Amino acid sequence: MRQQEYESPFSARYASKEMSTLFSSRHRTILYRKLWLSLAKAEQKLGLEITNNQIEQMQQNLETISFDKIREYEKRFRHDVMAHIHAFGDEAPSAKPILHLGATSTFVTDNADLIQMKEALSLLLQKLALAIRSLSTFAQKHAGTPCLGYTHYQAAQPTTVGKRACLWLQDLLMDALEWERLNQSLPMLGVKGATGTQASFLGLFNGEEAKVKQLEELLARDFGFEKILPIAGQTYTRKIDLQIFHALSSFAAGAHKMATDLRLLAHDGEISEAREETQVGSSAMPYKRNPMLSERICSLSRFLISLEQNAAHTLSVQWLERSLDDSANRRISIPEAFLAADSILNILVPLIENLEVDQKRIEQRLDEILPWLAMENLLMAAAKKGKSRQEVHEKLRIFSQEGALTAEKIAADPAFGLNREEATEQFDLNKMIGLAPQQTKEFLSGPVSVFLARFKHLSLTLPPLEV
């Protein structure tokens, strides 16, 4: 690790190499050059005087990049895209006259942003599918495992471990479906020119509107876009950024909720993170076993959640056909948003895969509270016998204060109208979990299974967790 320069914790510590590469200067520069190459090919195909030699020189030098030269040019021109144009022109000199023909800077910058986000969404979707698959397996295994439910973080009606996992799983599935929708519907900016009118390209093709449309279609096909943004200023609307940031923020909020739940359950000893043999929980308290992965997810999630508001502010201040006050902000916020989401998933997947359920502790908690959990069942059973609900409720309130509630005590009290067998039945734990096992299995075999079927050949390997 370099000691003298700041290094982003995402690249150095949390995010994957794959995601970091997608937002690297090298990858972005190659995308610029691929966009110029695609533009030149399409313009040649539609009749402009561009030679095969010019195309070939561009093709051969897509990855021949001198970042020192780019920096020199930018220092001279005070314009980043012009620096890239000149540097590429030096590598492909015969193509200099036709590089960037008819285009404005956002042809490469905005289209590259959209390409990078599409690539990044695809990678995130695969990782989210891994998380969903792992959590689905966990939920299936524990579909019928009773556990204490909590409302207001107070003991409440029992549920099952699998049903609780499905609360987390449902949020993740909603995120995955939204990411799929965004990835499929994300449009390319195309070629819109200085104010979005496409006037420069209409001029290049002597007023032939059909060729301008064909030009965009050829470009979109090259980069895997099914749609082209029909209306734009010089830039694509920053509402697209906001929609994507909202989807990433929504995922972060759900991940934070799940991680917080796991932190609470770890406190109660019911579900814990896997622990490595040499792992230290505290420098002062050797016995400690902290839920550090869940805590890290919460920490990173809060950062990602905050970026949605950033995107909203950027959208709100884009003047007329464009403003440049978005540029520096988006250079930071777009990569960091995707690196943050990637980092959360890099932790979430192994966390889920290695969750430890303490069955004895869960049963102990249930046994401690079981008499009070039976109260709702007793209330309903007595009401079915024609007893006054309010009178029975008051009786149960008094019993709870006395700290003693047994089937024998209920059967002996005429206010309930229940015999010994009927009273005992109300203390049956399996009757208290309702349809939790069935809900879990139906959810897993239904929408979760349908989603995972689209990722059945997924073979992605996550990077090992850093410290």
Beta strands, then each sheet from edge to edge (+ up, - down):
strand 1: 146-151
strand 2: 154-160
strand 3: 187-188
strand 4: 227-228
strand 5: 271-272
strand 6: 356-357
sheet 1: 1+ 2-
sheet 2: 3+ 4+
sheet 3: 5+ 6-
end
